[in-house]
């Protein structure tokens, strides 16, 4: 799972984006953090799906 401080940073950047336009550095950081978050989400979701057993 993604670290709590990284998730907090994603939320912080989202809040900043609502108030003003993000700088190129902030945009790059946001993109990296989003990719990390999505990779972790997909990995966890795949684990859940792998643990499902279908019984007829």
N, CA, C and O atoms as a GROMACS GRO file, in nm:
protein
  224
    1UNK      N    1   0.085  -0.118   0.000
    1UNK     CA    2   0.000   0.000   0.000
    1UNK      C    3   0.089   0.124   0.000
    1UNK      O    4   0.203   0.121   0.046
    2UNK      N    5   0.034   0.230  -0.052
    2UNK     CA    6   0.109   0.356  -0.061
    2UNK      C    7   0.119   0.419   0.078
    2UNK      O    8   0.027   0.409   0.159
    3UNK      N    9   0.231   0.485   0.102
    3UNK     CA   10   0.255   0.546   0.233
    3UNK      C   11   0.154   0.658   0.259
    3UNK      O   12   0.106   0.724   0.166
    4UNK      N   13   0.124   0.678   0.384
    4UNK     CA   14   0.028   0.780   0.424
    4UNK      C   15   0.076   0.920   0.386
    4UNK      O   16  -0.004   1.003   0.343
    5UNK      N   17   0.206   0.946   0.400
    5UNK     CA   18   0.256   1.080   0.368
    5UNK      C   19   0.251   1.106   0.218
    5UNK      O   20   0.232   1.220   0.176
    6UNK      N   21   0.266   1.002   0.137
    6UNK     CA   22   0.255   1.020  -0.009
    6UNK      C   23   0.110   1.048  -0.047
    6UNK      O   24   0.083   1.132  -0.132
    7UNK      N   25   0.018   0.978   0.016
    7UNK     CA   26  -0.124   1.002  -0.010
    7UNK      C   27  -0.164   1.143   0.035
    7UNK      O   28  -0.243   1.210  -0.032
    8UNK      N   29  -0.110   1.187   0.146
    8UNK     CA   30  -0.137   1.323   0.194
    8UNK      C   31  -0.083   1.426   0.095
    8UNK      O   32  -0.146   1.529   0.072
    9UNK      N   33   0.032   1.397   0.036
    9UNK     CA   34   0.090   1.489  -0.062
    9UNK      C   35   0.003   1.495  -0.189
    9UNK      O   36  -0.015   1.603  -0.247
   10UNK      N   37  -0.051   1.382  -0.231
   10UNK     CA   38  -0.142   1.380  -0.346
   10UNK      C   39  -0.261   1.470  -0.317
   10UNK      O   40  -0.301   1.551  -0.401
   11UNK      N   41  -0.318   1.456  -0.198
   11UNK     CA   42  -0.434   1.538  -0.160
   11UNK      C   43  -0.397   1.685  -0.149
   11UNK      O   44  -0.476   1.773  -0.185
   12UNK      N   45  -0.277   1.713  -0.100
   12UNK     CA   46  -0.231   1.851  -0.089
   12UNK      C   47  -0.217   1.914  -0.228
   12UNK      O   48  -0.258   2.028  -0.249
   13UNK      N   49  -0.160   1.840  -0.322
   13UNK     CA   50  -0.146   1.891  -0.458
   13UNK      C   51  -0.283   1.912  -0.524
   13UNK      O   52  -0.301   2.007  -0.601
   14UNK      N   53  -0.378   1.826  -0.494
   14UNK     CA   54  -0.513   1.842  -0.548
   14UNK      C   55  -0.577   1.970  -0.494
   14UNK      O   56  -0.644   2.042  -0.568
   15UNK      N   57  -0.556   1.996  -0.367
   15UNK     CA   58  -0.611   2.118  -0.307
   15UNK      C   59  -0.546   2.242  -0.368
   15UNK      O   60  -0.614   2.340  -0.397
   16UNK      N   61  -0.414   2.237  -0.387
   16UNK     CA   62  -0.343   2.349  -0.447
   16UNK      C   63  -0.393   2.373  -0.589
   16UNK      O   64  -0.409   2.488  -0.631
   17UNK      N   65  -0.417   2.264  -0.662
   17UNK     CA   66  -0.462   2.276  -0.802
   17UNK      C   67  -0.598   2.344  -0.810
   17UNK      O   68  -0.628   2.410  -0.910
   18UNK      N   69  -0.680   2.330  -0.707
   18UNK     CA   70  -0.810   2.397  -0.706
   18UNK      C   71  -0.796   2.547  -0.682
   18UNK      O   72  -0.878   2.627  -0.726
   19UNK      N   73  -0.689   2.584  -0.609
   19UNK     CA   74  -0.669   2.724  -0.574
   19UNK      C   75  -0.593   2.801  -0.682
   19UNK      O   76  -0.622   2.919  -0.706
   20UNK      N   77  -0.496   2.736  -0.746
   20UNK     CA   78  -0.414   2.801  -0.846
   20UNK      C   79  -0.359   2.695  -0.942
   20UNK      O   80  -0.375   2.575  -0.920
   21UNK      N   81  -0.295   2.741  -1.046
   21UNK     CA   82  -0.235   2.648  -1.142
   21UNK      C   83  -0.106   2.592  -1.084
   21UNK      O   84  -0.028   2.666  -1.023
   22UNK      N   85  -0.083   2.463  -1.102
   22UNK     CA   86   0.037   2.400  -1.050
   22UNK      C   87   0.158   2.435  -1.136
   22UNK      O   88   0.147   2.455  -1.257
   23UNK      N   89   0.274   2.442  -1.070
   23UNK     CA   90   0.398   2.465  -1.142
   23UNK      C   91   0.437   2.337  -1.217
   23UNK      O   92   0.385   2.230  -1.186
   24UNK      N   93   0.527   2.347  -1.314
   24UNK     CA   94   0.570   2.226  -1.386
   24UNK      C   95   0.629   2.120  -1.293
   24UNK      O   96   0.609   2.000  -1.316
   25UNK      N   97   0.700   2.162  -1.189
   25UNK     CA   98   0.757   2.067  -1.094
   25UNK      C   99   0.647   1.996  -1.016
   25UNK      O  100   0.654   1.875  -0.993
   26UNK      N  101   0.545   2.072  -0.974
   26UNK     CA  102   0.433   2.014  -0.901
   26UNK      C  103   0.353   1.918  -0.990
   26UNK      O  104   0.307   1.814  -0.944
   27UNK      N  105   0.337   1.955  -1.117
   27UNK     CA  106   0.267   1.867  -1.210
   27UNK      C  107   0.341   1.735  -1.227
   27UNK      O  108   0.280   1.628  -1.228
   28UNK      N  109   0.473   1.743  -1.240
   28UNK     CA  110   0.554   1.622  -1.255
   28UNK      C  111   0.546   1.535  -1.130
   28UNK      O  112   0.532   1.413  -1.139
   29UNK      N  113   0.553   1.600  -1.013
   29UNK     CA  114   0.544   1.526  -0.886
   29UNK      C  115   0.407   1.459  -0.873
   29UNK      O  116   0.398   1.344  -0.831
   30UNK      N  117   0.302   1.531  -0.909
   30UNK     CA  118   0.166   1.477  -0.903
   30UNK      C  119   0.152   1.356  -0.994
   30UNK      O  120   0.091   1.255  -0.956
   31UNK      N  121   0.207   1.364  -1.114
   31UNK     CA  122   0.198   1.253  -1.207
   31UNK      C  123   0.269   1.129  -1.154
   31UNK      O  124   0.217   1.018  -1.166
   32UNK      N  125   0.387   1.147  -1.095
   32UNK     CA  126   0.461   1.034  -1.037
   32UNK      C  127   0.383   0.972  -0.922
   32UNK      O  128   0.371   0.850  -0.914
   33UNK      N  129   0.330   1.057  -0.834
   33UNK     CA  130   0.255   1.007  -0.718
   33UNK      C  131   0.128   0.935  -0.761
   33UNK      O  132   0.092   0.833  -0.703
   34UNK      N  133   0.061   0.988  -0.863
   34UNK     CA  134  -0.061   0.923  -0.912
   34UNK      C  135  -0.029   0.785  -0.971
   34UNK      O  136  -0.103   0.689  -0.949
   35UNK      N  137   0.082   0.776  -1.046
   35UNK     CA  138   0.121   0.648  -1.104
   35UNK      C  139   0.152   0.546  -0.994
   35UNK      O  140   0.113   0.430  -1.004
   36UNK      N  141   0.222   0.591  -0.889
   36UNK     CA  142   0.252   0.502  -0.776
   36UNK      C  143   0.122   0.455  -0.710
   36UNK      O  144   0.107   0.337  -0.680
   37UNK      N  145   0.029   0.549  -0.688
   37UNK     CA  146  -0.097   0.516  -0.624
   37UNK      C  147  -0.175   0.414  -0.707
   37UNK      O  148  -0.226   0.315  -0.654
   38UNK      N  149  -0.184   0.438  -0.838
   38UNK     CA  150  -0.258   0.347  -0.925
   38UNK      C  151  -0.194   0.209  -0.930
   38UNK      O  152  -0.264   0.108  -0.933
   39UNK      N  153  -0.061   0.204  -0.930
   39UNK     CA  154   0.008   0.075  -0.932
   39UNK      C  155  -0.022  -0.003  -0.804
   39UNK      O  156  -0.047  -0.123  -0.808
   40UNK      N  157  -0.020   0.066  -0.690
   40UNK     CA  158  -0.050   0.001  -0.562
   40UNK      C  159  -0.197  -0.044  -0.558
   40UNK      O  160  -0.227  -0.153  -0.510
   41UNK      N  161  -0.286   0.040  -0.608
   41UNK     CA  162  -0.428   0.005  -0.610
   41UNK      C  163  -0.452  -0.119  -0.696
   41UNK      O  164  -0.522  -0.211  -0.655
   42UNK      N  165  -0.392  -0.121  -0.814
   42UNK     CA  166  -0.410  -0.235  -0.904
   42UNK      C  167  -0.353  -0.362  -0.844
   42UNK      O  168  -0.413  -0.469  -0.856
   43UNK      N  169  -0.238  -0.352  -0.779
   43UNK     CA  170  -0.177  -0.470  -0.717
   43UNK      C  171  -0.267  -0.525  -0.607
   43UNK      O  172  -0.287  -0.646  -0.598
   44UNK      N  173  -0.321  -0.438  -0.523
   44UNK     CA  174  -0.411  -0.482  -0.416
   44UNK      C  175  -0.540  -0.542  -0.471
   44UNK      O  176  -0.589  -0.642  -0.419
   45UNK      N  177  -0.593  -0.480  -0.574
   45UNK     CA  178  -0.715  -0.530  -0.634
   45UNK      C  179  -0.692  -0.668  -0.698
   45UNK      O  180  -0.777  -0.756  -0.688
   46UNK      N  181  -0.577  -0.684  -0.762
   46UNK     CA  182  -0.543  -0.813  -0.823
   46UNK      C  183  -0.531  -0.921  -0.715
   46UNK      O  184  -0.576  -1.034  -0.736
   47UNK      N  185  -0.471  -0.888  -0.602
   47UNK     CA  186  -0.462  -0.984  -0.492
   47UNK      C  187  -0.601  -1.026  -0.445
   47UNK      O  188  -0.625  -1.144  -0.419
   48UNK      N  189  -0.691  -0.930  -0.435
   48UNK     CA  190  -0.828  -0.962  -0.393
   48UNK      C  191  -0.895  -1.055  -0.493
   48UNK      O  192  -0.960  -1.152  -0.455
   49UNK      N  193  -0.878  -1.025  -0.621
   49UNK     CA  194  -0.938  -1.109  -0.724
   49UNK      C  195  -0.877  -1.249  -0.726
   49UNK      O  196  -0.947  -1.347  -0.751
   50UNK      N  197  -0.747  -1.258  -0.702
   50UNK     CA  198  -0.680  -1.388  -0.700
   50UNK      C  199  -0.727  -1.474  -0.584
   50UNK      O  200  -0.721  -1.597  -0.592
   51UNK      N  201  -0.774  -1.412  -0.477
   51UNK     CA  202  -0.819  -1.488  -0.360
   51UNK      C  203  -0.964  -1.532  -0.370
   51UNK      O  204  -1.013  -1.607  -0.286
   52UNK      N  205  -1.033  -1.487  -0.473
   52UNK     CA  206  -1.173  -1.527  -0.491
   52UNK      C  207  -1.178  -1.669  -0.550
   52UNK      O  208  -1.109  -1.701  -0.646
   53UNK      N  209  -1.260  -1.749  -0.488
   53UNK     CA  210  -1.276  -1.886  -0.536
   53UNK      C  211  -1.422  -1.905  -0.575
   53UNK      O  212  -1.513  -1.884  -0.494
   54UNK      N  213  -1.444  -1.944  -0.699
   54UNK     CA  214  -1.579  -1.964  -0.750
   54UNK      C  215  -1.617  -2.110  -0.728
   54UNK      O  216  -1.545  -2.202  -0.768
   55UNK      N  217  -1.732  -2.131  -0.663
   55UNK     CA  218  -1.780  -2.265  -0.634
   55UNK      C  219  -1.913  -2.283  -0.705
   55UNK      O  220  -2.003  -2.200  -0.694
   56UNK      N  221  -1.924  -2.394  -0.778
   56UNK     CA  222  -2.049  -2.425  -0.846
   56UNK      C  223  -2.141  -2.505  -0.758
   56UNK      O  224  -2.251  -2.540  -0.800
   0.00000   0.00000   0.00000
